[in-house]
Amino acid sequence: MGNRQSLITLLTDFGTQDYFVAAMKGVILSINPSVRIVDITHDVPAQDIEAAAFSLLACYRDFPAGTIHVAVVDPGVGSNRRALAIECARQIFVGPDNGIFSWICERENKYRAFSVTNEKLFRQPLSATFHGRDVFAPVAAALSSGTGIDELGPPVKEIVRFSPLRPTTLDDQTIGGRIIHIDRFGNCITNLTLDDLGEKAFERGAKVTINDYAIVAFHRYFADANEGEPFCYFGSAGFLEIAAKNSSAEQILQARRGQSVQFRRPCT
């Protein structure tokens, strides 16, 4: 991977009220006092692996090559789920094998995955319920200090995956997608991208349908939209999003994550 930056990010559902995040940072700094630590978020809804996967997907490309990302939303802690380290997009991702990295691996296509089994790197005694502190944090710190990813354990051919990000083509005019995330403003983020739809699609009369609600408005800026009217735009994460100016598209459309969305081009 070349010269690795000593940079570790943390993404969890631990919140900041308790000691969990501080304990992870303490373990990392005890192993590598010079490492930089960046908090992506610790406000992922409890046990919500897909929300964590989206947050990481939306920002990992903003970090320099060599960054080590630790993502711990881990309802399967203490079970037989594997601990993973994945080399992908010139970065390393450390966390449970529960799908949390699957969208990044799907997007990048090329990756190397390893089962983290080298207990010499773990914090002892090993807690049955806090692998963030005792497995993932010390492993990330070891990587930041020069340990090779192939020293963590054996290679893995298959990882746990979520439903694919790629939308499906239903017919010549229709693409089937779904809502993959709803942010704190009630904006509904779909898995449809500019490459899927084309830049001029809405100018030609395309529409998006969700819950029998047809959306034909497309704006580049929120300021251009009508108050409270759902409209589409391409968000900063690269996906088509549905929003409502000064309101919540989630509430107006009665939307939920996983719900199907149809994009239909006009007949030519």
C-alpha positions in Angstrom: 0.0 0.0 0.0 3.0 2.3 0.0 3.6 4.8 2.8 0.8 4.4 5.2 -0.6 7.4 7.0 -0.9 6.9 10.8 -4.6 7.8 10.6 -7.4 5.8 12.2 -11.1 6.6 11.9 -13.8 5.3 14.3 -17.5 4.7 13.5 -19.7 3.1 16.1 -23.2 3.0 17.6 -21.7 3.5 21.1 -22.8 7.2 21.5 -20.7 9.5 23.7 -22.5 9.2 27.0 -20.6 6.1 28.1 -16.9 5.2 28.2 -16.8 2.9 25.2 -15.3 5.3 22.6 -12.8 6.6 25.1 -11.7 3.1 25.9 -11.1 2.3 22.3 -9.0 5.5 21.9 -7.1 4.7 25.0 -6.1 1.2 23.7 -5.1 2.7 20.3 -3.0 5.4 21.8 -1.3 3.0 24.3 0.0 1.0 21.3 0.7 4.0 18.9 0.8 7.3 20.8 1.5 9.2 17.6 -1.5 8.0 15.6 -4.2 10.5 14.6 -7.8 9.5 15.4 -10.8 10.9 13.6 -14.4 10.2 14.7 -16.7 9.7 11.8 -19.8 9.2 14.0 -20.8 7.4 17.2 -24.5 8.2 16.7 -25.4 5.3 14.4 -28.7 3.9 15.7 -28.1 1.0 18.0 -27.4 -2.2 16.1 -28.2 -0.6 12.7 -25.5 -2.1 10.5 -26.9 -0.7 7.3 -26.9 2.8 8.6 -23.2 2.4 9.6 -22.4 0.9 6.1 -23.9 3.9 4.4 -22.1 6.4 6.6 -18.8 4.8 5.8 -19.6 4.4 2.1 -20.4 8.1 1.9 -17.1 9.3 3.3 -14.3 6.8 2.9 -13.1 8.3 -0.4 -12.6 11.6 1.4 -9.7 10.1 3.4 -6.1 9.7 2.3 -4.6 6.5 1.1 -3.5 4.3 4.0 -6.3 5.4 6.3 -7.5 2.6 8.7 -11.2 2.6 9.3 -12.6 0.9 12.4 -16.3 0.3 12.2 -18.0 -1.4 15.1 -21.8 -1.9 15.0 -21.7 -5.4 16.2 -25.0 -7.1 17.4 -23.3 -10.5 16.8 -20.4 -9.9 19.3 -19.7 -13.0 21.2 -21.1 -15.3 18.5 -19.2 -17.1 15.8 -19.1 -14.1 13.5 -15.6 -13.4 12.1 -13.5 -10.3 12.7 -12.3 -8.9 9.4 -9.6 -6.7 8.0 -10.1 -5.7 4.4 -7.7 -3.9 2.1 -9.7 -2.0 -0.4 -9.3 1.4 -2.3 -5.8 1.8 -0.9 -7.3 1.8 2.6 -7.9 -0.8 5.4 -11.2 -1.5 7.0 -11.4 -3.3 10.4 -14.6 -4.6 12.0 -17.1 -7.5 12.2 -18.0 -9.6 9.2 -21.7 -8.7 9.2 -22.0 -6.7 6.0 -20.8 -3.4 7.3 -18.1 -3.2 4.5 -20.0 -5.0 1.8 -21.1 -1.9 -0.2 -17.6 -0.5 -0.3 -16.3 -3.8 -1.6 -19.1 -4.0 -4.1 -18.4 -0.5 -5.4 -14.6 -1.0 -5.6 -14.9 -4.6 -6.8 -11.3 -5.3 -6.0 -10.3 -6.1 -2.4 -8.4 -8.5 -0.1 -10.1 -9.8 3.1 -8.5 -11.5 6.1 -10.0 -13.2 9.1 -8.5 -11.6 12.2 -7.4 -14.5 14.3 -3.9 -13.5 15.6 -4.7 -13.3 19.3 -1.2 -11.9 20.1 -2.6 -8.6 18.9 -5.7 -8.6 21.0 -6.1 -6.9 24.4 -6.1 -9.3 27.3 -8.2 -10.4 29.0 -10.6 -10.5 26.0 -14.1 -9.3 26.8 -17.0 -11.3 25.4 -19.0 -8.2 24.8 -16.5 -5.4 23.9 -14.5 -6.5 20.8 -14.3 -2.8 19.8 -11.8 -2.3 22.6 -10.2 -5.7 22.8 -10.0 -6.8 19.1 -10.6 -4.1 16.6 -8.9 -1.1 18.3 -5.6 -3.0 19.1 -5.6 -4.5 15.6 -6.0 -1.1 14.0 -3.3 0.3 16.2 -1.0 -2.6 15.2 -1.6 -1.9 11.5 -0.9 1.8 12.0 2.4 0.8 13.6 3.5 -1.3 10.6 2.0 -4.7 11.1 1.1 -6.2 7.7 -2.6 -7.1 7.0 -1.5 -10.6 6.1 -0.2 -11.0 9.6 -3.6 -10.8 11.1 -4.9 -14.1 10.0 -5.8 -16.3 6.9 -7.3 -14.8 3.8 -11.1 -14.9 3.3 -12.7 -15.5 -0.1 -16.3 -14.5 0.8 -17.6 -11.9 3.2 -21.1 -11.3 4.5 -23.0 -9.0 2.0 -26.1 -6.9 2.0 -28.4 -6.7 -0.9 -26.4 -5.2 -3.8 -26.3 -1.5 -4.3 -26.9 -1.8 -8.0 -30.5 -1.0 -9.1 -32.3 -3.4 -11.4 -33.5 -2.7 -14.9 -37.2 -3.6 -15.0 -37.9 -2.6 -18.7 -36.6 -0.2 -21.3 -38.1 2.8 -19.5 -38.0 1.7 -15.8 -35.2 1.2 -13.3 -36.0 -0.3 -9.9 -34.2 1.0 -6.8 -34.7 1.3 -3.1 -34.1 3.7 -0.2 -30.8 2.8 1.4 -30.7 5.6 4.0 -32.8 8.3 5.6 -30.8 11.1 7.1 -31.7 13.3 10.2 -33.4 15.9 8.0 -35.8 13.2 6.5 -34.1 13.2 3.2 -34.5 9.8 1.5 -31.3 8.5 -0.2 -31.8 6.0 -2.9 -29.3 3.6 -4.6 -29.8 5.3 -7.9 -26.8 7.2 -9.3 -26.2 9.7 -12.1 -24.6 6.9 -14.1 -27.8 4.9 -13.8 -30.2 7.7 -14.8 -28.3 10.2 -17.0 -27.8 13.9 -16.4 -30.7 15.1 -18.6 -33.3 12.5 -17.5 -35.6 14.8 -15.5 -35.4 17.5 -18.2 -37.0 15.1 -20.6 -39.9 14.3 -18.2 -38.7 11.4 -16.1 -40.3 10.7 -12.7 -39.6 8.8 -9.5 -42.4 6.9 -7.8 -42.6 5.9 -4.2 -45.7 4.7 -2.4 -47.8 5.7 -5.4 -46.4 9.3 -5.1 -45.0 10.5 -8.4 -42.1 13.0 -8.1 -41.3 14.9 -11.3 -39.5 17.9 -9.8 -35.7 17.9 -9.9 -33.5 20.7 -8.5 -29.8 21.3 -8.0 -30.4 23.5 -5.0 -32.9 23.4 -2.1 -33.5 27.1 -2.6 -35.0 26.4 -6.0 -37.7 24.0 -4.6 -41.2 24.9 -3.6 -41.9 24.8 0.1 -42.9 21.4 1.3 -43.0 19.8 -2.1 -40.9 16.6 -2.6 -38.2 16.9 -5.2 -35.2 14.9 -6.4 -31.6 15.9 -6.5 -28.2 14.3 -6.6 -26.7 14.4 -3.1 -23.1 14.8 -2.0 -22.8 11.0 -1.6 -23.4 10.5 -5.3 -26.9 9.1 -5.0 -30.3 10.4 -6.1 -32.1 11.8 -3.0 -35.7 12.8 -2.3 -36.2 15.9 -0.1 -38.7 18.5 0.8 -37.7 22.1 1.4 -38.0 23.0 5.1 -39.8 19.7 5.6 -39.3 16.0 5.8 -39.7 13.9 2.7 -39.7 10.8 5.0 -42.9 12.0 6.7 -44.6 13.4 3.6 -44.0 10.2 1.6 -44.3 7.8 4.6 -41.1 6.4 3.5 -38.8 3.9 5.2 -35.4 2.4 4.5 -35.6 -0.6 2.1 -38.7 0.7 0.4 -38.8 0.3 -3.4 -38.4 3.3 -5.7 -39.1 3.3 -9.4 -37.4 5.6 -11.9 -39.3 5.9 -15.2 -38.0 7.6 -18.3 -40.6 9.1 -20.6 -41.6 7.1 -23.7 -39.7 8.4 -26.7 
